[in-house]
Amino acid sequence: MTAHVIAYDTANPGDVSDFSRNLARFEPARIRKLALLVKTEGNSDVNDFSREFALLSLTRAIEDHGGKALADRSTFLISTGCEGAMTPFGYLFVDLEDDAAVLPTRAGQGSALAFGCARSRSLTPEEIGTPAHAVIVAETVEAAMREAGVEADDVALVIVKTPVTSHIPATAGAVRNTRVTSAHSKAVGALGAGLALGEVPREKIVQEAFNTDHSLYAKRAMVFSGAELDCVEIMLLANRPGAAGDLSVHTGFLRDVLDAKGLRDMYTAAGCSFDADGQVADAGRVVATLIKAGSAPDGKVRGVRTTMKSSHLDMDKHVRAAMSGIIGSILGSTRTFISANTVHQAPPGGGLCACIVRKAS
């Protein structure tokens, strides 16, 4: 089993031409599972259907390549918002059986990238946004760890997609089919992931803590929410001992949205070097970069007022645009997966980052 990671570009949310060209490199029968982490343009409003359009288009492309069976082995994590110098694109993750014919196994060379995926059952309207929702997230993370064959200590990053509403009709006892806010759903997802990884105590996960007690946070989770699903979807990245392949995943932490040093520290820990201008000198080894950036509750950056909290533009859009310039100047690329709102995923105003790199030959 060997993990491959390939970036592909899109001309619009429904464009799968580059995706299909890359997927065609792999024989369907040898694909154990697929995962797609996609950044598509869209305004993230309730009536913005760019995610649904992308999901439908990708599903059809996968079915064209390997039938419904392959689509059923696929996980889709689609996030909107490509403000600033950010290219709409996706990362295709492929886990192959018996990959020796494609990529030699580096036996005895420690660990290598492995990824695990899991999906929960559909949540009821009464569960969404509650501690029960967080427990379901934790259980789904644990299922993804089992699927990847890793322990919590091996996990570098958990990517959580969590619902804001249920597609199940409300029961007779429910007042209405509640839609929680995106921030609240992310808070629940983050604390659930932290529970599974041993970073957040179970007794601290109470209704009053969500998006309120910011002393609680996971340290290895990036959480997204969406109205297009009513279940929890998990993709986790780990360095599994004895795994085949030449990729590894590394994580780092960001002090704030201007923390270029935190990004450079992450790449340095991954074995990358820098040129005289501070750009990654061996950027070709970097096959993926993921960033979850936040803003302080008061909207200040390093003690100085900004308009992130007072602008007519959503705060997340400011964060994504700013971070795209910071990472672009370091990596020399506009193709980076950037998401905002780090509620319970970092200290207030902070963030986290991850990169997947090809091991030096």
N, C-alpha and C positions, 0 to 999 in steps of 0.2 A: 504494500500500500504506500503510494507516494503522492504527496500533495503538489499540485501545480497552481500557480496564481498568474493570471494574465489580465492586463488592463485593456479595455476596448472603449472606443469613443462612440458617441451617439450624436446624430444631427438633430434629433428631436426625441421626445419621450417614447415614441413608438418605433424608432429606428433600431433595427436589430441586425443590420447588414454586417457590421464589423464583429459583433458578437457571434453571428452564425459562422463567419469565416474562421474564427478562432475555435469555436466548438467543433467544427468539422475535422480538426486535427486529431480528435479522440474517438476511438471506436466505441460506440454506445455500450456494447456488451462488457467492456472492461471498466466502465465508469461505475464505481461504487456509489458515489453521490456527487451532486453539484451544489454549489452555493453561490449566490449572486449578491454582491453588495454594490448598490447602484446609487449614484447621485444624479438626479434629473431636475431640470428646471421646473419651477412651479411655485405658487405662492403659499402653499400649505393651508389654504383656507378649506373649510368644509366642502365647498363646491369646486375645489380644484381636483380634477380627476387625472392629473398627470401620472400619479402612482398607479392608478388602476389601468391606465392605458399602457404604461410600461410593463406591468405585470401580465396583462393579456398578451401583449406582443412577444414577450420573452417566453411565456408558456407555449405559445403556438410554435415558436422557433425550436424550442426543445423537443416538442412532440414531433415536429417535422424531422428532426435528427434521430431521435431514439424512441419515439412513441410515448404513450401515456405512462408507461412504466418508468421511463427516465424522468419525466416531469414529476412523477410521484416521489422520486428520489432527490428532488431539488428543493432548496430553500431559497426564498426570495426576501431580501431585506432592501427595501427601496426607500430612499430619503429624498425629500425635495429641498430645493434651495441651493443655487449655484451662483450666489452673488459674488461680486468682485472678480478677481483673476482666477476663476475656477472653471475648469472644463467639465461640462456634463459628460459623465462617463460611468463605467462600471468595472468592478473587479470580478472576474470569473474564477472561482475556486473549483478545482477538479481533483477528486481522489480516485486514483486508478488502482485496480488490482494488478499484481504481478507486473510491476513497471520496469523490470530490468531491461526490456527491449528498447525502452524509450530513454531512460535515464539511469545510469549505473548507480547501484546502491553503495553508499559510503559506509561499509560495515566497520564497526569499531570506532567510529568517529563521533561518539556521543549521541546527542539528540538532534531531531529535525522537526520541521513544522508538521503538525497534524491538526486537523480541524474536525469538530464534532457539531452535529446539528440535532435539534429536537423541537417538537411542536406539541403544545398542550391540547387538551380538549377545548371546545368553545366555552367561554366563560358566560355565566348568566348575568343579567343586568344587576342583580343584587350583589354579585361578587366584585365587579369591576371597581377599582379604586379603594378597596378595603384590605385589611391584613390577610384575608383569605387569598386575594389576588397575589400578594407578595409571596405567600407560601407556594402558590402554583408556579410562580416564576422560579423559586428556589428548586422545586422538584423538577422543573424542565431543564434548568442548568445542570442538575445532577444527572439527568438522563443524557444530556449532551456529553458530559464527561465520560459516562460509561460507553457511549457510542464511539468516542474518540480513543478510548482505552487509556485515559489519563487520570491522575489524581489532582486535587485542588492545587497542590504546590507546583504542578507542571503548567497550570493555566497562566497564560500571559494576558489574555483579554477575553471578556465575555461581551458579545454584542446581543442586545436584547431588543426585540420589537414587541411592543405591548399595546393592547387596544385601549381606545377611549370610549368605546361603546360596544354593546352586544348586538348581534344580529338575531339573537333568540328573543321571541316575544316575551315581554314581562309577564310574570306569573300573576295570579289573581291577588296575591298579597302585596305586590309591588305597586307603588303609586304611579310610576312611569318608568320608561326605559331610559335610565339616566345616562347622560354623556358627561364624563368627567373632563377636566381640562387636560391639555397635552402635558403641561408641567406636572400636574398631579399624577398622571399615569406614569411619567418618567420617574418620578420620585418613588412610586410603588415598585417599579421594575428594578431600580437601582438597589433599593434596600433588599429586595428579594434575591438579587444576584449576590449582594454582600453576605446575606445569610448562607447561601450555598457555599461560598468560598471561605466561610469562617471569619469574615471581617465585621459582621454586624450581629449582635446577640439577638436571639429570637424574642426575648422579653421586651426589647426596645422597639419592636415593630408594632406600633399601635396607631390607630387612626389619627391621633393628634400629632404624630411625628411627621407625617407626610408633608413635604415642602415647608416644614416649620422648624423642626429640630435639625439644623444644619451641622451640628456636631457629629451627626451620623452620616457616614458615606462609605460606599464601596470604593476600592482602590484599583479595581481591574475591570470596570464595567463601562460600556458606552451604551446608552439607552435611547431608543427612538420610539415614537408613538404614531399611531395611525388609525384612521376610521375605516380602512379597507379590510381590516381583519378583526376577529373577535376572539382570537386565541393568543397565546404567547409563543413567539418563535425565537429560538436561540441559535446562535452560531458562536462557538468558542474557538479560540486559537491557542495552541499550546506547543511547547517543545517536548515531544514525546521521546523518552529514552529508547534508543534502538530503532527509531523510525528511519525509513529510507528517504532519500532526497537530499537536495543541497540548499534548502531554504530554512531560515530560522526567524522567529518573531521576537521582537524586543519592545519594551514599553518604557515610557518616561512620564514625567510630571511637569505641568506648566504652572508657573507662579501667577500668570495673568495672560491677557491676550497679546501682550508685547514680548513675551518671554522667548526670544530667539535662542538664548543660552540653553533653555530647557530642551529645545528641539535639537540643538547641536549636541548636547549631552547624550540624548537618546541615540543619535546616529553614531557618536563615538563609541558608546557601549556596544553597538551592533558591529563595530569593527570598521566603520567608514572613516575616511580621511577628508581633510578640507584643503582647498587651495588658498592662495594669498588673499582672495577676496571674501573668504568665509563661506564659499559655496562647497557643497559636497563634491569632492574631486572625482569620486568613483560612483557617480549617480546611477550608472548602468546596473550596479548591483542592487539598487533599491527597487524592488518590484511592487511595493505598496506602501502608502503612508496614510494613516488614519489619525484624525485629530478631533477631540471633543473639547471645545473651548467655552469658557463661561464669562460672565460679567458679574461684578459685585452688586449686591442688592441696592446700593446707593448710586450705582452708575458711574462711580469714580474709577479711574485707572491710576494707580500709584499716587493716590491722594488728590488727584486733580479731576474736576468735574468734566464729564463728557455728556453728550446728548443721547447716549444709548437708551436711557430710561425715559427721556422726555420727548424724543423725536416722534414724528408721525409714522416713521418706519418701525417695524417690529424689531425689538432688541436683537433677536437672533440674526437678523439680516446684517446688522452692523458688525456683529461678532464674526460671522462667516467672511464678510468682505475684508475686514481688517486682518484676520488670520491668513487669508489667501495671499495677501502681500508679504506677510512675514515668512511663511513657509516657501512661497515662490522664490523669494530672494535667496533662500538657503539651498533649496533643492534644484532651482533653475527649471521648474516645471509648473504648469497650471493644473496638472492632473493629480489632485490630492483630495481624499475624502474628508471633508470638513463638516462637522455638525456642531450645533450650539446648544446651550442650556445644560449645565453640568449639575443640576439639582441632585444632591445625594451621590454624585459621582466624583466629587472633589470638594475641597474646602471652598466656601463662597468666593467667587471671582477666579478661582483656579481652573485647571483642566488637566487632561491627560493626552498622551500621544502614543502611537505605536507604529512600528515599521516592520516590514517583512523584507529581508535581504537575502541575496544569494551568497553563500559562503565563498570566501576567497579561495581561488584555486592554488 
